[in-house]
Amino acid sequence: MVKLHRLISIVLRLAAAGAAAAAAIIMVISHETATFFGIEMEAKYSYTPSFVFFVVAFAVASAYSLLVLLVRPGSTVSRLVLLTDVIVGMLLTGAVAATGAISDVGKNGNAHAGWLPICAQVQAYCGHVAGALISGFVSLVVYFLIIMYSLHAVAEPMCSCH
């Protein structure tokens, strides 16, 4: 039973690391230059602080997921893993929320603030951002599963319901 728990944890963490790395990489390679009305406009992830936050958060989550695989079950450090998983999950939630909000403004604009949508001019860039958001959301869901599974594994020995 212990080996099955370890195997499930490894699979979930590898899936989370892969999806988080994919999200960060897709966002980093998002870049496009467009010309409209004779003005050259460049769209790049590094020009938007929430996109930079997204890249850093998902790069950290990917590295953390791989590092946790090196922690021996039952060790002193393993007791902190659940707490750190929750913190990483909250970090990813904030990154997805901030990036989702900014990408919505890029796609639809904001008439009340006078912000025009830009996705009609830089469609490939917006497509990359949407892809990064999808991959990021997948990573976030896998982190949620990791947290739920870890809670189940911690609570199982205390439960007399089996």
N, C-alpha and C positions, 0 to 999 in steps of 0.2 A: 504493500500500500504506500509506503514511503517513497519507493521508486516511481510509482505512478504520479504522486504529488509533485515530485521533482521534475519529471518529464513534462507534465502539464505546465508547470511554472517556466521551464526552459522554452517551451514552444511559444507561450504567450509573450515572454520577454523578447525572444527573437523577432516575433511578429511586430511587437511595439517598436523595437529598435529599427527594423526595416522600414516601417511606415513613417517613423519620425525622421529617419535619414532621408527618405524619399521626399518628404515634405520640405525639409530644409534645402535639399539640392535643387528641387524644382523651383523654389522661390529664388535661390541664388542665381540660377541661369535665366531668370525672367528679365529680359532687356529688349527694348525695341525703340527705334527712332522713326518718327513719322514727320511728314511735312504737311502743314495745312495753312492755307492762305499765305504761302511763302515763308512761313515761320517753321523752323525745325524744332520739333519737340522730342525730347528723350524721356522715356519711361524706364525707371530702374528701381529695383527693390530697395536699394540703399538710400533712396531719396525720401522714403517714408519711414518714420521711426517705428510705427507699429509693425511694419514688415521686417525691419531689422530685429525687433523683439521676437517676432515669430521665428526667424532663422536661428537666433541664439537659443531660444527656449527649446526648439525641436532638436538642435544639435546637442544640447546638454542632455535632453531626455534620451536620445539615441545612445550617447556615450554611457550615461548612467545605466541604461538597460543592459548594456553589454558588461559593464563592471559588476553589476549585481550577480551575474552568472558565476563570477569567481568566488562569491561568498559561500562558505560552507554552511549548510543547514545546521541549526543548533548552536552556532557560534554566537559570541557576544554581539558581533556586528549584525548578525541576522535579525536581532530583535529590533534594530532601528530601520530595517528595510521597509516594513509596512508604513511607518511614519513618513519615511522619505518618499515612498510611492504616492502617498496622499499629497505631499507637497508638490511633487512633479506633476501629478494630475491637475492640481489647482493652477500650476504654472502654465500647463498646456491649455487649460480651459480659458485662461486670460488671453493667451496668445491667439487662439482661434477666434475668440470674441472680438478682440481689437482688430485683427486682420479682416474678419468678416464685415465689421462695421465700415472700415475704410474702403474695402472692395465694393461694398454696396454704394458708397458715395461715388466711387469711380465709375460704376456701371450706370447708376441712375441720376447722379448729381444731387443737388439740394436746392430747390427753387427758393426756399426761404432765406438761405444764406448766400444765394447767388453763385453757387458752385455748379459748373457745367459738367456733364458726364464726359469721360475721356475714352471710354472703351470703344466707341465707334472709330476713333482715330488709331488706337493701339490695340487691336484685337488680339494679336498673338500674346502680348504682355498680359492682358486680362485673362486670357486662356490659361497661361502659366500660373497666374495667381489663383484662379479657380481650381486648377489641378493640385496646387500646393495645399489649398484649403481642404479639398476632398481627402487627400492623403493625411493631412493633419487631423481631420475629424476621425478617420479610421484609426489612427494612432491613439487618439483620445478615448475612443470606444474600447480599444484593446487595454489601455491603462485602467479603465473602469473595470473591465473583466479581471485584470490582475488584482486590483484592490479587493473586489468581491471574493475572488478565489482565495486570496491571502487571509481575509477575514474569516472565511469558512474554515480554512486550515487551522487557524488559531482557535476558533470557537469549537471545532469538532471534538477535541478531547474533553472539553468542559460540558458538552451536551450529553445528557443521559437518555436521549430520545432514540438511540440506535439499539 
